[in-house]
């Protein structure tokens, strides 16, 4: 009798199992704001949640800038993409639930840069600081020379946004984040646990993302510098600052000026993967598929950020795609990474390409500077003619 009962129960159990509810991951509530206008909600932004091996989940923000994503998978290590016409795409690693993100309007200035800080619920108040010669932009001094603090947030999440309207050649810019809420606590780890993220935009493109180092103490996060020649140097370092007054004086420059930039050794395997992706990018470029080439070159850089050839190629692809501010940035990185016997040629051609961009934009003096830099690296009649052309246009 027992065997007979099992015989009839087994099909029934299988049938019930077919109708058992599928495990559903927790929904993600997300809000999207403007990076440049305080508390402006962004309606109609498309949100895409991606995870390897899973079907993407999408949603669109309402009039309050809010959207709910309902993934059937654990989204803690997913990728969130935010898109809206007129704004740069935002790409960020999750966890994302309950977070507020800001998207940046496309920038028009060739030498502009926008830096957007977001964080979690705690600490309530993180502050952005931008230091460059004769200038310190932060909440008590919201405007400097061609740079301003667009948005200051004191009640969690952000955004805090600093826009460099025009980066000046020969000036070094350092960006840092201070934990104002814990300014008197020397060994707090709350900044490290804040889920703070810094997004760096040039033109219409998110070019760099920084995540606060975890499991460390310190109330000052020095994130990166833009060098005198326009290259970006990574710091991503936490340390303690004894008082807010130190940040309000020239001593802040001493605090961040003693740091050493990071240079990672990615290893031979990652370099080989980078070279393979770079070759695929070259194939796409020669086929006229410039957006695909850009994607592949950036993937190569993700594998090995010291691989200068990918930056050289990326600059050309950006230029072909008419994303010229981004091309300037990529060319400057190629110049900074150039090494070996071919370094003068790489630097000269990258400076020349930057000169062509400035010349097309009618910025004669900037073009003249780049053409002269090119000639300093390598003699070429083309550079001589370009210099003469700019002088005839009145460049100084």
Phi, psi and omega per residue, in radians:
X1 nan -0.684 3.129
X2 -1.071 -0.758 3.134
X3 -1.093 -0.725 3.138
X4 -1.111 -0.712 3.141
X5 -1.097 -0.777 3.113
X6 -1.078 -0.687 -3.118
X7 -1.019 -0.731 -3.093
X8 -1.490 -0.458 3.129
X9 -1.315 -0.582 -3.062
X10 -1.046 -0.857 3.081
X11 -1.070 -0.628 3.131
X12 -1.138 -0.733 3.117
X13 -1.088 -0.710 3.113
X14 -1.103 -0.718 -3.141
X15 -1.108 -0.756 3.126
X16 -1.144 -0.608 3.134
X17 -1.104 -0.578 3.138
X18 -1.109 -0.506 -3.088
X19 -1.795 0.121 3.099
X20 -1.162 2.485 -3.126
X21 -1.116 2.429 3.092
X22 -1.364 2.386 3.132
X23 -1.030 2.251 -3.099
X24 -1.995 2.254 3.095
X25 -1.220 2.816 -3.140
X26 -1.145 2.476 3.091
X27 -1.174 2.706 3.125
X28 -1.941 2.097 3.073
X29 -1.736 2.164 -3.034
X30 -2.350 2.508 3.051
X31 -2.119 2.471 3.139
X32 -2.062 2.208 3.116
X33 -2.083 2.955 3.001
X34 -1.351 2.461 3.101
X35 -1.368 -0.236 -3.000
X36 -2.086 -0.213 3.127
X37 -2.154 2.085 -3.018
X38 -0.997 2.236 3.028
X39 1.085 0.266 3.090
X40 -1.359 2.070 3.133
X41 -1.376 2.464 -3.129
X42 -1.794 1.932 3.089
X43 -1.576 2.541 3.045
X44 1.400 0.280 3.053
X45 -1.413 2.373 3.126
X46 -1.565 2.240 3.103
X47 -1.918 2.303 3.139
X48 -2.242 2.137 3.102
X49 -1.830 2.133 -3.068
X50 -2.122 2.505 3.026
X51 -2.605 2.387 -3.122
X52 -0.962 2.280 3.099
X53 1.439 0.019 -3.122
X54 -2.142 2.703 3.085
X55 -1.311 2.360 -3.121
X56 -1.107 2.590 3.111
X57 -2.028 2.386 -3.067
X58 -2.217 2.755 3.038
X59 -2.779 2.876 3.127
X60 -2.229 2.378 -3.093
X61 -1.251 2.561 3.105
X62 -1.565 -2.936 -3.080
X63 -1.135 -0.346 3.095
X64 -1.604 0.131 -3.122
X65 1.287 0.266 -3.037
X66 -1.831 2.609 3.059
X67 -2.661 2.649 3.082
X68 -2.102 2.215 3.069
X69 -1.795 2.399 -3.095
X70 -2.114 1.357 -3.125
X71 -1.336 2.664 3.033
X72 -1.635 0.243 -3.099
X73 -2.384 2.860 3.061
X74 -1.192 2.069 -3.025
X75 -1.668 0.172 -3.021
X76 -1.125 -0.458 3.123
X77 -2.100 0.576 3.137
X78 -1.564 3.125 3.108
X79 -2.075 2.241 3.097
X80 -1.830 2.261 3.100
X81 -2.068 2.293 3.121
X82 -2.092 2.234 -3.098
X83 -2.285 2.462 2.977
X84 -2.778 2.345 3.118
X85 -0.968 2.391 -3.128
X86 1.565 -0.094 -3.141
X87 -2.171 2.673 3.025
X88 -1.233 2.478 3.037
X89 -1.094 2.441 3.049
X90 -1.887 2.273 3.076
X91 -2.199 2.175 -3.059
X92 -2.506 2.529 3.076
X93 -1.380 2.421 3.033
X94 -1.456 2.865 0.431
X95 -1.273 2.496 -3.018
X96 -2.190 -0.214 -3.018
X97 -1.074 2.317 3.120
X98 1.353 0.080 -3.079
X99 -1.555 2.674 2.994
X100 -1.972 2.248 3.116
X101 -2.113 2.724 3.138
X102 -2.109 2.428 3.094
X103 -1.935 2.565 -2.971
X104 -1.747 2.200 2.987
X105 -1.016 2.527 3.130
X106 -0.986 2.323 3.135
X107 -1.589 2.485 -3.100
X108 -1.746 -0.407 -3.054
X109 -1.279 2.377 3.115
X110 -1.092 -0.638 -3.075
X111 -1.898 0.457 3.109
X112 -1.554 2.806 3.073
X113 -2.683 2.451 3.071
X114 -2.136 2.349 -3.096
X115 -2.109 2.078 -3.046
X116 -2.085 2.205 3.124
X117 -1.873 2.240 2.965
X118 -2.202 2.673 3.073
X119 -2.676 -3.068 -3.098
X120 -1.534 -2.783 -3.062
X121 -1.203 -0.633 -3.110
X122 -2.206 2.544 -0.137
X123 -1.144 2.776 -3.089
X124 -1.178 -0.613 -2.982
X125 -2.255 1.837 2.930
X126 -1.875 2.484 -3.083
X127 -2.103 2.405 3.052
X128 -1.523 2.442 3.088
X129 -2.301 2.312 3.040
X130 -2.160 2.111 -3.104
X131 -2.018 2.226 3.009
X132 -2.626 2.910 -2.939
X133 -0.869 2.099 3.115
X134 1.320 0.123 -3.045
X135 -2.475 2.515 3.023
X136 -2.518 1.825 -3.089
X137 -1.671 2.112 3.065
X138 -2.874 -2.952 -2.950
X139 -1.082 -0.473 3.129
X140 -1.567 -0.148 3.140
X141 -2.577 1.428 -2.878
X142 -1.380 -0.153 3.121
X143 -2.338 2.359 3.019
X144 -2.187 -2.868 3.140
X145 -1.199 1.885 3.123
X146 0.966 0.593 3.074
X147 -2.644 2.547 -3.126
X148 -2.652 2.693 2.979
X149 -1.524 1.820 -3.102
X150 -1.217 -0.806 -3.022
X151 -2.364 2.242 3.042
X152 -2.017 2.180 -3.107
X153 -2.065 2.373 -3.096
X154 -2.151 0.129 -3.014
X155 -2.263 0.857 3.056
X156 1.323 2.737 2.983
X157 1.275 -0.710 -3.025
X158 1.594 -2.893 0.140
X159 -1.480 2.761 2.814
X160 -2.023 2.237 -3.007
X161 -2.243 2.250 2.975
X162 -2.033 2.270 3.096
X163 -1.978 2.167 2.951
X164 -1.602 1.884 -3.092
X165 -1.251 -0.583 3.090
X166 -2.655 2.039 3.069
X167 -1.410 2.274 -3.064
X168 -1.657 2.220 3.114
X169 -1.029 2.358 3.141
X170 1.597 -0.092 3.113
X171 -1.875 2.445 3.119
X172 -1.767 2.296 -3.124
X173 -2.011 2.317 3.088
X174 -2.137 2.282 3.137
X175 -1.971 2.316 -3.135
X176 -2.480 2.791 3.126
X177 -2.112 2.229 -3.138
X178 -1.937 2.351 3.063
X179 -1.439 1.576 -3.096
X180 -1.158 -0.626 -3.119
X181 -1.046 -0.608 -3.105
X182 -1.975 0.643 -3.063
X183 -1.122 -0.418 -3.123
X184 -1.704 0.004 -3.108
X185 -1.832 1.920 -2.998
X186 -1.309 -0.475 -3.050
X187 -2.103 0.608 3.118
X188 -1.345 2.515 3.039
X189 -1.871 0.203 -3.035
X190 -1.207 -0.547 3.044
X191 -1.116 -0.740 3.138
X192 -1.114 -0.511 -3.105
X193 -1.726 0.231 -3.001
X194 -1.484 -0.112 -3.009
X195 1.034 0.516 3.142
X196 -1.189 2.472 3.120
X197 -2.387 2.485 3.095
X198 -2.114 2.205 -3.127
X199 -1.945 2.281 -3.090
X200 -2.015 2.141 -3.081
X201 -2.014 2.449 2.966
X202 -2.302 2.290 -3.118
X203 1.048 -2.125 3.123
X204 -1.863 0.276 -2.940
X205 -2.188 2.375 2.934
X206 -1.365 1.901 -3.011
X207 -1.706 -0.419 -3.122
X208 -2.569 2.537 3.002
X209 -2.309 2.337 3.120
X210 -2.100 2.433 3.083
X211 -2.016 2.331 -3.081
X212 -1.043 2.384 3.096
X213 -1.051 2.392 -3.097
X214 -1.621 2.749 3.016
X215 1.039 0.738 3.088
X216 -2.340 2.806 3.066
X217 -1.853 2.690 3.140
X218 2.493 2.586 3.136
X219 -1.979 0.138 3.064
X220 -2.283 2.101 3.112
X221 -1.867 1.822 3.060
X222 -1.503 2.041 -2.892
X223 -1.654 -0.971 -3.086
X224 -2.806 2.968 3.019
X225 -2.278 2.590 2.914
X226 -1.785 2.090 -3.014
X227 -1.287 3.020 3.130
X228 -0.998 -0.520 -3.122
X229 -1.685 0.009 3.054
X230 1.725 0.034 3.061
X231 -1.345 2.659 3.088
X232 -1.750 2.195 3.070
X233 -1.857 2.315 3.130
X234 -1.554 2.375 2.967
X235 -1.989 -1.075 3.084
X236 0.920 0.895 -2.999
X237 -2.197 2.395 3.058
X238 -1.785 2.456 3.022
X239 -2.692 2.977 -3.126
X240 -1.655 2.468 2.989
X241 -2.102 2.287 -2.947
X242 -1.299 -0.432 -3.108
X243 -2.793 2.773 3.082
X244 -1.098 -0.549 -3.102
X245 -1.042 -0.592 3.128
X246 -1.086 -0.608 3.136
X247 -1.316 -0.270 -3.092
X248 -1.644 0.052 -3.080
X249 -2.240 -3.140 3.122
X250 -1.153 -0.238 3.133
X251 -1.115 -0.453 3.071
X252 -1.001 -0.679 3.108
X253 -1.073 -0.615 3.097
X254 -1.225 -0.625 3.135
X255 -1.076 -0.882 -3.077
X256 -1.450 -0.400 -3.090
X257 -1.277 -0.282 -3.133
X258 -1.521 -0.089 -3.095
X259 -1.388 2.661 3.101
X260 -1.869 2.292 -3.126
X261 -1.162 2.644 -3.138
X262 -1.434 2.447 2.949
X263 -2.387 1.998 -3.050
X264 -1.620 2.401 2.988
X265 -1.606 1.935 -3.034
X266 -1.482 -0.245 3.087
X267 1.579 2.834 -3.045
X268 -1.165 -0.666 -3.098
X269 -1.117 -0.774 -3.132
X270 -1.206 -0.595 3.071
X271 -1.100 -0.712 3.120
X272 -1.135 -0.692 3.076
X273 -1.126 -0.688 3.105
X274 -1.074 -0.745 3.133
X275 -1.129 -0.668 3.096
X276 -1.119 -0.775 3.096
X277 -1.132 -0.651 3.104
X278 -1.089 -0.727 3.103
X279 -1.105 -0.700 3.077
X280 -1.102 -0.679 3.096
X281 -1.093 -0.696 3.109
X282 -1.111 -0.672 3.092
X283 -1.110 -0.763 3.112
X284 -1.127 -0.705 3.135
X285 -1.057 -0.832 -3.106
X286 -1.209 -0.338 3.057
X287 -1.535 0.046 3.138
X288 1.380 0.207 -3.135
X289 -1.658 1.326 -2.947
X290 -1.225 -0.672 3.115
X291 -1.126 -0.692 3.094
X292 -1.171 -0.679 3.086
X293 -1.070 -0.754 3.110
X294 -1.040 -0.776 3.137
X295 -1.050 -0.761 -3.100
X296 -1.231 -0.712 3.099
X297 -1.102 -0.697 3.125
X298 -1.200 -0.590 3.050
X299 -1.126 -0.663 3.076
X300 -1.088 -0.728 3.129
X301 -1.164 -0.620 3.069
X302 -1.072 -0.584 3.106
X303 -1.275 -0.732 -3.128
X304 -2.608 1.753 -3.072
X305 -1.273 -0.055 3.076
X306 -1.707 0.088 -3.072
X307 -1.490 1.644 -3.001
X308 -1.114 -0.557 -3.110
X309 -1.054 -0.630 3.126
X310 -1.131 -0.636 3.095
X311 -1.188 -0.710 3.093
X312 -1.030 -0.821 3.137
X313 -1.167 -0.659 3.126
X314 -1.082 -0.703 3.101
X315 -1.032 -0.752 3.116
X316 -1.129 -0.746 -3.122
X317 -1.161 -0.739 3.072
X318 -1.030 -0.727 -3.117
X319 -1.122 -0.747 3.107
X320 -1.122 -0.568 -3.140
X321 -1.481 0.113 3.134
X322 1.078 0.570 3.014
X323 -1.909 1.278 -2.872
X324 -1.350 -0.537 3.071
X325 -1.097 -0.703 3.102
X326 -1.149 -0.629 3.110
X327 -1.093 -0.723 3.088
X328 -1.004 -0.805 -3.132
X329 -1.079 -0.809 -3.115
X330 -1.119 -0.711 3.120
X331 -1.104 -0.686 3.135
X332 -1.147 -0.631 3.084
X333 -1.190 -0.674 3.087
X334 -1.068 -0.698 3.103
X335 -1.086 -0.773 -3.102
X336 -1.145 -0.563 -3.074
X337 -1.595 -0.168 -3.071
X338 -1.037 2.375 -3.135
X339 -2.665 2.883 3.093
X340 1.413 -2.936 -3.049
X341 -1.124 -0.499 -3.093
X342 -1.512 -0.045 -3.038
X343 -0.981 -0.806 3.131
X344 -1.047 -0.668 3.127
X345 -1.159 -0.762 3.127
X346 -1.082 -0.816 -3.126
X347 -1.117 -0.767 -3.117
X348 -1.082 -0.821 -3.098
X349 -1.177 -0.633 3.120
X350 -1.191 -0.745 3.067
X351 -1.087 -0.720 -3.142
X352 -1.099 -0.759 3.106
X353 -1.068 -0.681 3.073
X354 -1.131 -0.685 3.082
X355 -1.047 -0.711 3.122
X356 -1.098 -0.663 3.113
X357 -1.110 -0.826 3.127
X358 -1.131 -0.687 -3.140
X359 -1.102 -0.768 3.111
X360 -1.047 -0.591 3.137
X361 -1.439 -0.036 -3.132
X362 1.350 0.287 3.110
X363 -1.664 1.380 -2.951
X364 -1.079 -0.755 -3.083
X365 -1.164 -0.678 3.081
X366 -1.143 -0.705 3.102
X367 -1.105 -0.754 3.125
X368 -1.028 -0.771 3.130
X369 -1.018 -0.793 -3.108
X370 -1.196 -0.675 3.112
X371 -1.132 -0.655 3.094
X372 -1.170 -0.702 3.062
X373 -1.034 -0.714 3.132
X374 -1.079 -0.792 -3.129
X375 -1.158 -0.566 3.084
X376 -1.080 -0.534 -3.123
X377 -1.448 -0.603 -3.046
X378 -2.800 2.284 3.115
X379 -1.213 2.345 3.136
X380 -2.828 2.296 -3.128
X381 -1.091 -0.507 3.105
X382 -1.076 -0.734 3.128
X383 -1.172 -0.676 3.112
X384 -1.061 -0.788 -3.134
X385 -1.150 -0.650 3.122
X386 -1.133 -0.724 3.107
X387 -1.088 -0.795 3.130
X388 -1.081 -0.682 3.137
X389 -1.093 -0.735 -3.137
X390 -1.202 -0.667 3.100
X391 -1.109 -0.680 3.097
X392 -1.141 -0.482 3.106
X393 -1.432 -0.038 3.092
X394 1.669 0.231 3.128
X395 -1.156 2.623 3.113
X396 -2.279 nan nan
